[in-house]
Amino acid sequence: MKRLFYSILLLFVFVSLSQAQLREIQFEEFDLDNGLHVILHQDSSTPIVAVTVTYHVGSKNEDPERTGFAHFFEHLMFEGSENIPRGEFDDITQRAGGINNASTSFDRTFYFMVFPSNQIELGLWMESERMLHLKVDSIGVETQRKVVKEERKQRIDNQPYGSIMEETFSHAYKVHPYRWTPIGSVQYIDQATLDEFIDFYKTYYVPNNATLSIAGDIDIDETKDLVEKYFSDIPRGSKEIQAPNEVEPPQTEEVRDIVYDNIQLPLVLHAYHIPAQGTDDYYALQMLTTLLSDGQSSRMYKELVDKQQKALAAASIPFALEDPGLFIAYAIANMGVTPEDLEAAMQVELDKAKDNLIDENEFQKLRNQIESDFISQNSTVQGIAASLANYHVYFGDADLINTEIERYMKVTREDIKRVANDYLKKENRVVLYYLPKSEEK
């Protein structure tokens, strides 16, 4: 019976709600005396609830000689607490018919649990336990050292093109802490002491650096009482939380390099510096990225993969970051195609965006796609809870969940052409060629 319910729950969580549409999302928010920000959204369409906690700490908050701490804690936070036995966190969640997971970015660490709605109190208790009583001891730290090192080995070191994000960001940033990625360095994780991990936890995993966002089949007043019950007694953090103040200087000349990897086919990557998320140009650049290389209907895919057959794949990874980020476009060469030829074909598509206005039909299609993506990200209770938290943490305005789409809709065809010219410049980019190790001299 539990397995059946778990399957039904997964269906509710990962399939868009049947009535998903661009509708106003109602919510309430308040602060506890200890600084914890709380956001509540009631949606009784399905009997589930998402309990999420966003800690405003990511890899950019780390010591350059201790990279990987935020990602390490993504794992350590499941280790157990004073009242949750070691290794039981996942089991407790699953026995209650729920699921949980977490993710770490450059700017934040996000934890979520999705339960049948009658288990909301369990979820709040579990989150309060690891905020107050996380088991940061030598056994847990040594266990997670091994886990993190194995994850890096599988995802980065032994994966074709696995180092692509590390290579891109280390080439693009010389001053800002975005120059290292959240996966961090095995060397530094090995060198770190137990006291350093405890200090990181006490600094960043505190209520005044956290946003508790709950969405789903809840009673608002009862949920407020439960939040007070489980979180109000957690002490405010006593350590100063400082955001990094390094400013990456403008790039003035192209950075070009070759990475030799255990691969068969070359990859060409362009990375351009772009403004921070939330700026006017950011929205135009997001639309430009979608136009050029987001999906099989995009310009680069249709031209390079379908028509010219110079690439097996062509795509983009727009990094929307709290500080100025990157616009990344890449393509994997087809058999027999040189990276120089592939890059020239990529450049032709970039130049088209710089030289010509997109036509009205393509522009309307682009607007429709942006609107569809916006609706999709808020079509589950987990997505709503995450969006509410992100808008509060990054912009101080959770209501952007209802209004940010207007910023996209204000972007004109002229804006898209302008930002293409302003940012997709040779002197503002990193170009990486990934080549087979057999070609290394």
PyMOL commands that set and color helices and strands:
alter all, ss='L'
color gray80, all
select helices_A, chain A and resi 2-14+59-61+69-76+89-95+117-132+138-157+164-172+177-179+186-191+194-204+207-209+220-231+280-293+299-307+339-355+360-377+381-395+400-409+413-423+426-428+437-439
alter helices_A, ss='H'
color red, helices_A
select strands_A, chain A and resi 28-31+37-42+48-55+99-104+109-116+210-216+255-261+267-274+311-319+325-333+429-436
alter strands_A, ss='S'
color yellow, strands_A
deselect
rebuild
show_as cartoon
